[in-house]
Amino acid sequence: MARELSENVDWLFDIADEMDTEDGIIWVYGVNDEGVLAFTEFGIENLTHLIEMHREDPTILKRRNSQK
């Protein structure tokens, strides 16, 4: 089931970077070890929740990036 999130790809990638495999994020590798980020159904639910959190408080990413 495909789902469109209608968000900036870089912004989504930054948010997805907070997720671990137990959150439902996976990398799918093909020929020549080229990978693409993918989500389980559970992962999409978690990503949707993170998107809502970041919309409510856009400073989350800035705070996280400043701690790195």
PDB file of N, CA, C and O in Angstrom:
ATOM      1  N   MET A   1       0.839  -1.178   0.000  1.00  0.00           N
ATOM      2  CA  MET A   1       0.000   0.000   0.000  1.00  0.00           C
ATOM      3  C   MET A   1       0.885   1.244   0.000  1.00  0.00           C
ATOM      4  O   MET A   1       1.617   1.475   0.963  1.00  0.00           O
ATOM      5  N   ALA A   2       0.834   2.027  -1.035  1.00  0.00           N
ATOM      6  CA  ALA A   2       1.627   3.250  -1.130  1.00  0.00           C
ATOM      7  C   ALA A   2       0.905   4.377  -0.392  1.00  0.00           C
ATOM      8  O   ALA A   2      -0.324   4.448  -0.360  1.00  0.00           O
ATOM      9  N   ARG A   3       1.707   5.242   0.189  1.00  0.00           N
ATOM     10  CA  ARG A   3       1.138   6.354   0.932  1.00  0.00           C
ATOM     11  C   ARG A   3       1.972   7.595   0.631  1.00  0.00           C
ATOM     12  O   ARG A   3       3.196   7.563   0.761  1.00  0.00           O
ATOM     13  N   GLU A   4       1.336   8.666   0.237  1.00  0.00           N
ATOM     14  CA  GLU A   4       2.047   9.897  -0.059  1.00  0.00           C
ATOM     15  C   GLU A   4       1.978  10.813   1.153  1.00  0.00           C
ATOM     16  O   GLU A   4       0.911  11.036   1.724  1.00  0.00           O
ATOM     17  N   LEU A   5       3.143  11.340   1.535  1.00  0.00           N
ATOM     18  CA  LEU A   5       3.195  12.189   2.719  1.00  0.00           C
ATOM     19  C   LEU A   5       3.236  13.672   2.379  1.00  0.00           C
ATOM     20  O   LEU A   5       3.034  14.504   3.264  1.00  0.00           O
ATOM     21  N   SER A   6       3.491  14.028   1.124  1.00  0.00           N
ATOM     22  CA  SER A   6       3.488  15.424   0.659  1.00  0.00           C
ATOM     23  C   SER A   6       4.365  16.330   1.509  1.00  0.00           C
ATOM     24  O   SER A   6       3.934  17.405   1.926  1.00  0.00           O
ATOM     25  N   GLU A   7       5.582  15.902   1.764  1.00  0.00           N
ATOM     26  CA  GLU A   7       6.534  16.686   2.544  1.00  0.00           C
ATOM     27  C   GLU A   7       7.859  16.757   1.795  1.00  0.00           C
ATOM     28  O   GLU A   7       8.098  15.977   0.873  1.00  0.00           O
ATOM     29  N   ASN A   8       8.717  17.687   2.188  1.00  0.00           N
ATOM     30  CA  ASN A   8      10.048  17.825   1.617  1.00  0.00           C
ATOM     31  C   ASN A   8      10.851  16.562   1.904  1.00  0.00           C
ATOM     32  O   ASN A   8      10.902  16.099   3.043  1.00  0.00           O
ATOM     33  N   VAL A   9      11.474  16.012   0.880  1.00  0.00           N
ATOM     34  CA  VAL A   9      12.189  14.746   1.018  1.00  0.00           C
ATOM     35  C   VAL A   9      13.348  14.857   2.006  1.00  0.00           C
ATOM     36  O   VAL A   9      13.550  13.957   2.822  1.00  0.00           O
ATOM     37  N   ASP A  10      14.105  15.939   1.943  1.00  0.00           N
ATOM     38  CA  ASP A  10      15.231  16.104   2.874  1.00  0.00           C
ATOM     39  C   ASP A  10      14.750  16.197   4.318  1.00  0.00           C
ATOM     40  O   ASP A  10      15.360  15.631   5.225  1.00  0.00           O
ATOM     41  N   TRP A  11      13.650  16.916   4.520  1.00  0.00           N
ATOM     42  CA  TRP A  11      13.071  17.049   5.857  1.00  0.00           C
ATOM     43  C   TRP A  11      12.621  15.687   6.374  1.00  0.00           C
ATOM     44  O   TRP A  11      12.866  15.343   7.531  1.00  0.00           O
ATOM     45  N   LEU A  12      11.960  14.912   5.513  1.00  0.00           N
ATOM     46  CA  LEU A  12      11.513  13.574   5.914  1.00  0.00           C
ATOM     47  C   LEU A  12      12.701  12.673   6.236  1.00  0.00           C
ATOM     48  O   LEU A  12      12.665  11.906   7.198  1.00  0.00           O
ATOM     49  N   PHE A  13      13.752  12.773   5.424  1.00  0.00           N
ATOM     50  CA  PHE A  13      14.927  11.950   5.678  1.00  0.00           C
ATOM     51  C   PHE A  13      15.547  12.305   7.024  1.00  0.00           C
ATOM     52  O   PHE A  13      15.964  11.413   7.763  1.00  0.00           O
ATOM     53  N   ASP A  14      15.615  13.591   7.353  1.00  0.00           N
ATOM     54  CA  ASP A  14      16.149  14.007   8.655  1.00  0.00           C
ATOM     55  C   ASP A  14      15.315  13.437   9.794  1.00  0.00           C
ATOM     56  O   ASP A  14      15.856  13.009  10.814  1.00  0.00           O
ATOM     57  N   ILE A  15      14.014  13.432   9.620  1.00  0.00           N
ATOM     58  CA  ILE A  15      13.134  12.880  10.658  1.00  0.00           C
ATOM     59  C   ILE A  15      13.288  11.364  10.736  1.00  0.00           C
ATOM     60  O   ILE A  15      13.374  10.804  11.830  1.00  0.00           O
ATOM     61  N   ALA A  16      13.324  10.703   9.593  1.00  0.00           N
ATOM     62  CA  ALA A  16      13.481   9.249   9.570  1.00  0.00           C
ATOM     63  C   ALA A  16      14.821   8.825  10.163  1.00  0.00           C
ATOM     64  O   ALA A  16      14.955   7.710  10.666  1.00  0.00           O
ATOM     65  N   ASP A  17      15.814   9.716  10.106  1.00  0.00           N
ATOM     66  CA  ASP A  17      17.131   9.424  10.657  1.00  0.00           C
ATOM     67  C   ASP A  17      17.063   9.197  12.166  1.00  0.00           C
ATOM     68  O   ASP A  17      17.978   8.605  12.739  1.00  0.00           O
ATOM     69  N   GLU A  18      16.001   9.656  12.814  1.00  0.00           N
ATOM     70  CA  GLU A  18      15.801   9.434  14.249  1.00  0.00           C
ATOM     71  C   GLU A  18      15.354   7.999  14.543  1.00  0.00           C
ATOM     72  O   GLU A  18      15.419   7.545  15.685  1.00  0.00           O
ATOM     73  N   MET A  19      14.904   7.299  13.516  1.00  0.00           N
ATOM     74  CA  MET A  19      14.314   5.980  13.703  1.00  0.00           C
ATOM     75  C   MET A  19      15.369   4.874  13.644  1.00  0.00           C
ATOM     76  O   MET A  19      16.397   5.010  12.980  1.00  0.00           O
ATOM     77  N   ASP A  20      15.096   3.789  14.346  1.00  0.00           N
ATOM     78  CA  ASP A  20      15.931   2.588  14.322  1.00  0.00           C
ATOM     79  C   ASP A  20      15.137   1.461  13.675  1.00  0.00           C
ATOM     80  O   ASP A  20      13.943   1.604  13.410  1.00  0.00           O
ATOM     81  N   THR A  21      15.801   0.348  13.425  1.00  0.00           N
ATOM     82  CA  THR A  21      15.117  -0.773  12.778  1.00  0.00           C
ATOM     83  C   THR A  21      13.917  -1.251  13.589  1.00  0.00           C
ATOM     84  O   THR A  21      12.912  -1.669  13.014  1.00  0.00           O
ATOM     85  N   GLU A  22      14.007  -1.195  14.916  1.00  0.00           N
ATOM     86  CA  GLU A  22      12.860  -1.637  15.722  1.00  0.00           C
ATOM     87  C   GLU A  22      11.674  -0.680  15.606  1.00  0.00           C
ATOM     88  O   GLU A  22      10.564  -1.003  16.030  1.00  0.00           O
ATOM     89  N   ASP A  23      11.918   0.507  15.024  1.00  0.00           N
ATOM     90  CA  ASP A  23      10.839   1.468  14.772  1.00  0.00           C
ATOM     91  C   ASP A  23      10.169   1.225  13.425  1.00  0.00           C
ATOM     92  O   ASP A  23       9.194   1.896  13.085  1.00  0.00           O
ATOM     93  N   GLY A  24      10.688   0.267  12.655  1.00  0.00           N
ATOM     94  CA  GLY A  24      10.062  -0.078  11.382  1.00  0.00           C
ATOM     95  C   GLY A  24      10.720   0.531  10.158  1.00  0.00           C
ATOM     96  O   GLY A  24      10.081   0.656   9.114  1.00  0.00           O
ATOM     97  N   ILE A  25      11.983   0.913  10.267  1.00  0.00           N
ATOM     98  CA  ILE A  25      12.718   1.460   9.125  1.00  0.00           C
ATOM     99  C   ILE A  25      13.705   0.400   8.647  1.00  0.00           C
ATOM    100  O   ILE A  25      14.350  -0.265   9.457  1.00  0.00           O
ATOM    101  N   ILE A  26      13.819   0.247   7.347  1.00  0.00           N
ATOM    102  CA  ILE A  26      14.753  -0.728   6.795  1.00  0.00           C
ATOM    103  C   ILE A  26      15.432  -0.131   5.561  1.00  0.00           C
ATOM    104  O   ILE A  26      14.914   0.796   4.939  1.00  0.00           O
ATOM    105  N   TRP A  27      16.574  -0.668   5.227  1.00  0.00           N
ATOM    106  CA  TRP A  27      17.248  -0.341   3.977  1.00  0.00           C
ATOM    107  C   TRP A  27      17.118  -1.554   3.074  1.00  0.00           C
ATOM    108  O   TRP A  27      17.420  -2.674   3.486  1.00  0.00           O
ATOM    109  N   VAL A  28      16.675  -1.339   1.854  1.00  0.00           N
ATOM    110  CA  VAL A  28      16.536  -2.408   0.873  1.00  0.00           C
ATOM    111  C   VAL A  28      17.675  -2.243  -0.124  1.00  0.00           C
ATOM    112  O   VAL A  28      17.823  -1.188  -0.740  1.00  0.00           O
ATOM    113  N   TYR A  29      18.483  -3.296  -0.281  1.00  0.00           N
ATOM    114  CA  TYR A  29      19.639  -3.234  -1.167  1.00  0.00           C
ATOM    115  C   TYR A  29      19.380  -4.041  -2.424  1.00  0.00           C
ATOM    116  O   TYR A  29      18.769  -5.109  -2.391  1.00  0.00           O
ATOM    117  N   GLY A  30      19.861  -3.504  -3.528  1.00  0.00           N
ATOM    118  CA  GLY A  30      19.728  -4.174  -4.815  1.00  0.00           C
ATOM    119  C   GLY A  30      21.086  -4.450  -5.396  1.00  0.00           C
ATOM    120  O   GLY A  30      22.063  -4.628  -4.669  1.00  0.00           O
ATOM    121  N   VAL A  31      21.145  -4.485  -6.694  1.00  0.00           N
ATOM    122  CA  VAL A  31      22.377  -4.740  -7.417  1.00  0.00           C
ATOM    123  C   VAL A  31      23.395  -3.642  -7.072  1.00  0.00           C
ATOM    124  O   VAL A  31      23.032  -2.479  -6.895  1.00  0.00           O
ATOM    125  N   ASN A  32      24.663  -4.030  -6.981  1.00  0.00           N
ATOM    126  CA  ASN A  32      25.754  -3.100  -6.676  1.00  0.00           C
ATOM    127  C   ASN A  32      25.601  -2.445  -5.305  1.00  0.00           C
ATOM    128  O   ASN A  32      26.126  -1.355  -5.079  1.00  0.00           O
ATOM    129  N   ASP A  33      24.897  -3.091  -4.402  1.00  0.00           N
ATOM    130  CA  ASP A  33      24.706  -2.590  -3.033  1.00  0.00           C
ATOM    131  C   ASP A  33      24.097  -1.196  -2.975  1.00  0.00           C
ATOM    132  O   ASP A  33      24.326  -0.459  -2.016  1.00  0.00           O
ATOM    133  N   GLU A  34      23.330  -0.832  -3.982  1.00  0.00           N
ATOM    134  CA  GLU A  34      22.603   0.436  -3.928  1.00  0.00           C
ATOM    135  C   GLU A  34      21.381   0.229  -3.043  1.00  0.00           C
ATOM    136  O   GLU A  34      20.612  -0.712  -3.238  1.00  0.00           O
ATOM    137  N   GLY A  35      21.212   1.122  -2.067  1.00  0.00           N
ATOM    138  CA  GLY A  35      20.137   0.954  -1.106  1.00  0.00           C
ATOM    139  C   GLY A  35      19.094   2.042  -1.200  1.00  0.00           C
ATOM    140  O   GLY A  35      19.363   3.153  -1.657  1.00  0.00           O
ATOM    141  N   VAL A  36      17.921   1.705  -0.766  1.00  0.00           N
ATOM    142  CA  VAL A  36      16.829   2.664  -0.689  1.00  0.00           C
ATOM    143  C   VAL A  36      16.163   2.495   0.674  1.00  0.00           C
ATOM    144  O   VAL A  36      15.971   1.379   1.156  1.00  0.00           O
ATOM    145  N   LEU A  37      15.819   3.619   1.277  1.00  0.00           N
ATOM    146  CA  LEU A  37      15.159   3.622   2.568  1.00  0.00           C
ATOM    147  C   LEU A  37      13.713   3.161   2.393  1.00  0.00           C
ATOM    148  O   LEU A  37      13.021   3.609   1.479  1.00  0.00           O
ATOM    149  N   ALA A  38      13.263   2.270   3.266  1.00  0.00           N
ATOM    150  CA  ALA A  38      11.891   1.764   3.195  1.00  0.00           C
ATOM    151  C   ALA A  38      11.327   1.640   4.604  1.00  0.00           C
ATOM    152  O   ALA A  38      12.063   1.647   5.591  1.00  0.00           O
ATOM    153  N   PHE A  39      10.028   1.529   4.671  1.00  0.00           N
ATOM    154  CA  PHE A  39       9.349   1.454   5.965  1.00  0.00           C
ATOM    155  C   PHE A  39       8.370   0.292   5.980  1.00  0.00           C
ATOM    156  O   PHE A  39       7.702   0.012   4.984  1.00  0.00           O
ATOM    157  N   THR A  40       8.297  -0.373   7.109  1.00  0.00           N
ATOM    158  CA  THR A  40       7.237  -1.344   7.313  1.00  0.00           C
ATOM    159  C   THR A  40       5.960  -0.551   7.589  1.00  0.00           C
ATOM    160  O   THR A  40       6.004   0.670   7.737  1.00  0.00           O
ATOM    161  N   GLU A  41       4.851  -1.231   7.657  1.00  0.00           N
ATOM    162  CA  GLU A  41       3.600  -0.542   7.998  1.00  0.00           C
ATOM    163  C   GLU A  41       3.718   0.128   9.369  1.00  0.00           C
ATOM    164  O   GLU A  41       3.252   1.251   9.562  1.00  0.00           O
ATOM    165  N   PHE A  42       4.345  -0.572  10.314  1.00  0.00           N
ATOM    166  CA  PHE A  42       4.595  -0.009  11.644  1.00  0.00           C
ATOM    167  C   PHE A  42       5.503   1.216  11.541  1.00  0.00           C
ATOM    168  O   PHE A  42       5.310   2.199  12.255  1.00  0.00           O
ATOM    169  N   GLY A  43       6.492   1.150  10.650  1.00  0.00           N
ATOM    170  CA  GLY A  43       7.405   2.267  10.438  1.00  0.00           C
ATOM    171  C   GLY A  43       6.706   3.499   9.898  1.00  0.00           C
ATOM    172  O   GLY A  43       7.034   4.620  10.287  1.00  0.00           O
ATOM    173  N   ILE A  44       5.753   3.306   9.013  1.00  0.00           N
ATOM    174  CA  ILE A  44       4.986   4.437   8.475  1.00  0.00           C
ATOM    175  C   ILE A  44       4.176   5.087   9.591  1.00  0.00           C
ATOM    176  O   ILE A  44       4.077   6.313   9.656  1.00  0.00           O
ATOM    177  N   GLU A  45       3.599   4.272  10.467  1.00  0.00           N
ATOM    178  CA  GLU A  45       2.859   4.825  11.608  1.00  0.00           C
ATOM    179  C   GLU A  45       3.798   5.648  12.491  1.00  0.00           C
ATOM    180  O   GLU A  45       3.443   6.746  12.923  1.00  0.00           O
ATOM    181  N   ASN A  46       4.994   5.121  12.760  1.00  0.00           N
ATOM    182  CA  ASN A  46       5.956   5.848  13.587  1.00  0.00           C
ATOM    183  C   ASN A  46       6.421   7.126  12.902  1.00  0.00           C
ATOM    184  O   ASN A  46       6.528   8.169  13.547  1.00  0.00           O
ATOM    185  N   LEU A  47       6.699   7.058  11.603  1.00  0.00           N
ATOM    186  CA  LEU A  47       7.119   8.242  10.866  1.00  0.00           C
ATOM    187  C   LEU A  47       6.022   9.297  10.877  1.00  0.00           C
ATOM    188  O   LEU A  47       6.305  10.482  11.055  1.00  0.00           O
ATOM    189  N   THR A  48       4.792   8.885  10.692  1.00  0.00           N
ATOM    190  CA  THR A  48       3.660   9.817  10.730  1.00  0.00           C
ATOM    191  C   THR A  48       3.577  10.510  12.082  1.00  0.00           C
ATOM    192  O   THR A  48       3.322  11.712  12.159  1.00  0.00           O
ATOM    193  N   HIS A  49       3.793   9.746  13.148  1.00  0.00           N
ATOM    194  CA  HIS A  49       3.787  10.324  14.500  1.00  0.00           C
ATOM    195  C   HIS A  49       4.939  11.328  14.664  1.00  0.00           C
ATOM    196  O   HIS A  49       4.749  12.408  15.223  1.00  0.00           O
ATOM    197  N   LEU A  50       6.127  10.968  14.178  1.00  0.00           N
ATOM    198  CA  LEU A  50       7.270  11.887  14.267  1.00  0.00           C
ATOM    199  C   LEU A  50       7.019  13.161  13.463  1.00  0.00           C
ATOM    200  O   LEU A  50       7.390  14.252  13.896  1.00  0.00           O
ATOM    201  N   ILE A  51       6.388  13.026  12.293  1.00  0.00           N
ATOM    202  CA  ILE A  51       6.060  14.201  11.473  1.00  0.00           C
ATOM    203  C   ILE A  51       5.148  15.140  12.259  1.00  0.00           C
ATOM    204  O   ILE A  51       5.362  16.352  12.270  1.00  0.00           O
ATOM    205  N   GLU A  52       4.143  14.585  12.908  1.00  0.00           N
ATOM    206  CA  GLU A  52       3.229  15.401  13.714  1.00  0.00           C
ATOM    207  C   GLU A  52       3.983  16.110  14.836  1.00  0.00           C
ATOM    208  O   GLU A  52       3.738  17.286  15.106  1.00  0.00           O
ATOM    209  N   MET A  53       4.899  15.397  15.486  1.00  0.00           N
ATOM    210  CA  MET A  53       5.687  16.000  16.562  1.00  0.00           C
ATOM    211  C   MET A  53       6.532  17.161  16.030  1.00  0.00           C
ATOM    212  O   MET A  53       6.615  18.216  16.659  1.00  0.00           O
ATOM    213  N   HIS A  54       7.152  16.960  14.877  1.00  0.00           N
ATOM    214  CA  HIS A  54       8.020  17.995  14.305  1.00  0.00           C
ATOM    215  C   HIS A  54       7.219  19.181  13.762  1.00  0.00           C
ATOM    216  O   HIS A  54       7.709  20.311  13.761  1.00  0.00           O
ATOM    217  N   ARG A  55       6.021  18.935  13.314  1.00  0.00           N
ATOM    218  CA  ARG A  55       5.159  20.053  12.890  1.00  0.00           C
ATOM    219  C   ARG A  55       4.763  20.901  14.086  1.00  0.00           C
ATOM    220  O   ARG A  55       4.719  22.129  13.998  1.00  0.00           O
ATOM    221  N   GLU A  56       4.473  20.243  15.209  1.00  0.00           N
ATOM    222  CA  GLU A  56       4.082  20.964  16.429  1.00  0.00           C
ATOM    223  C   GLU A  56       5.257  21.733  17.028  1.00  0.00           C
ATOM    224  O   GLU A  56       5.072  22.802  17.610  1.00  0.00           O
ATOM    225  N   ASP A  57       6.468  21.187  16.886  1.00  0.00           N
ATOM    226  CA  ASP A  57       7.664  21.841  17.428  1.00  0.00           C
ATOM    227  C   ASP A  57       8.794  21.737  16.415  1.00  0.00           C
ATOM    228  O   ASP A  57       9.600  20.809  16.481  1.00  0.00           O
ATOM    229  N   PRO A  58       8.863  22.682  15.474  1.00  0.00           N
ATOM    230  CA  PRO A  58       9.883  22.633  14.418  1.00  0.00           C
ATOM    231  C   PRO A  58      11.315  22.753  14.935  1.00  0.00           C
ATOM    232  O   PRO A  58      12.255  22.513  14.179  1.00  0.00           O
ATOM    233  N   THR A  59      11.503  23.115  16.189  1.00  0.00           N
ATOM    234  CA  THR A  59      12.861  23.267  16.719  1.00  0.00           C
ATOM    235  C   THR A  59      13.500  21.945  17.123  1.00  0.00           C
ATOM    236  O   THR A  59      14.677  21.921  17.482  1.00  0.00           O
ATOM    237  N   ILE A  60      12.762  20.857  17.074  1.00  0.00           N
ATOM    238  CA  ILE A  60      13.309  19.557  17.493  1.00  0.00           C
ATOM    239  C   ILE A  60      14.550  19.202  16.688  1.00  0.00           C
ATOM    240  O   ILE A  60      15.568  18.823  17.266  1.00  0.00           O
ATOM    241  N   LEU A  61      14.485  19.318  15.364  1.00  0.00           N
ATOM    242  CA  LEU A  61      15.629  18.989  14.524  1.00  0.00           C
ATOM    243  C   LEU A  61      16.810  19.903  14.807  1.00  0.00           C
ATOM    244  O   LEU A  61      17.951  19.442  14.857  1.00  0.00           O
ATOM    245  N   LYS A  62      16.551  21.185  14.991  1.00  0.00           N
ATOM    246  CA  LYS A  62      17.644  22.129  15.284  1.00  0.00           C
ATOM    247  C   LYS A  62      18.327  21.765  16.592  1.00  0.00           C
ATOM    248  O   LYS A  62      19.554  21.799  16.679  1.00  0.00           O
ATOM    249  N   ARG A  63      17.549  21.419  17.607  1.00  0.00           N
ATOM    250  CA  ARG A  63      18.129  21.049  18.900  1.00  0.00           C
ATOM    251  C   ARG A  63      18.935  19.753  18.768  1.00  0.00           C
ATOM    252  O   ARG A  63      20.032  19.637  19.315  1.00  0.00           O
ATOM    253  N   ARG A  64      18.380  18.785  18.039  1.00  0.00           N
ATOM    254  CA  ARG A  64      19.066  17.508  17.870  1.00  0.00           C
ATOM    255  C   ARG A  64      20.367  17.700  17.101  1.00  0.00           C
ATOM    256  O   ARG A  64      21.390  17.123  17.468  1.00  0.00           O
ATOM    257  N   ASN A  65      20.342  18.508  16.032  1.00  0.00           N
ATOM    258  CA  ASN A  65      21.543  18.733  15.235  1.00  0.00           C
ATOM    259  C   ASN A  65      22.612  19.484  16.012  1.00  0.00           C
ATOM    260  O   ASN A  65      23.802  19.273  15.779  1.00  0.00           O
ATOM    261  N   SER A  66      22.216  20.351  16.925  1.00  0.00           N
ATOM    262  CA  SER A  66      23.200  21.100  17.707  1.00  0.00           C
ATOM    263  C   SER A  66      23.858  20.225  18.764  1.00  0.00           C
ATOM    264  O   SER A  66      24.922  20.575  19.276  1.00  0.00           O
ATOM    265  N   GLN A  67      23.247  19.093  19.101  1.00  0.00           N
ATOM    266  CA  GLN A  67      23.809  18.179  20.102  1.00  0.00           C
ATOM    267  C   GLN A  67      24.798  17.203  19.491  1.00  0.00           C
ATOM    268  O   GLN A  67      25.524  16.528  20.221  1.00  0.00           O
ATOM    269  N   LYS A  68      24.844  17.113  18.159  1.00  0.00           N
ATOM    270  CA  LYS A  68      25.746  16.161  17.502  1.00  0.00           C
ATOM    271  C   LYS A  68      27.183  16.625  17.555  1.00  0.00           C
ATOM    272  O   LYS A  68      28.071  15.940  17.049  1.00  0.00           O
TER     273      LYS A  68
END
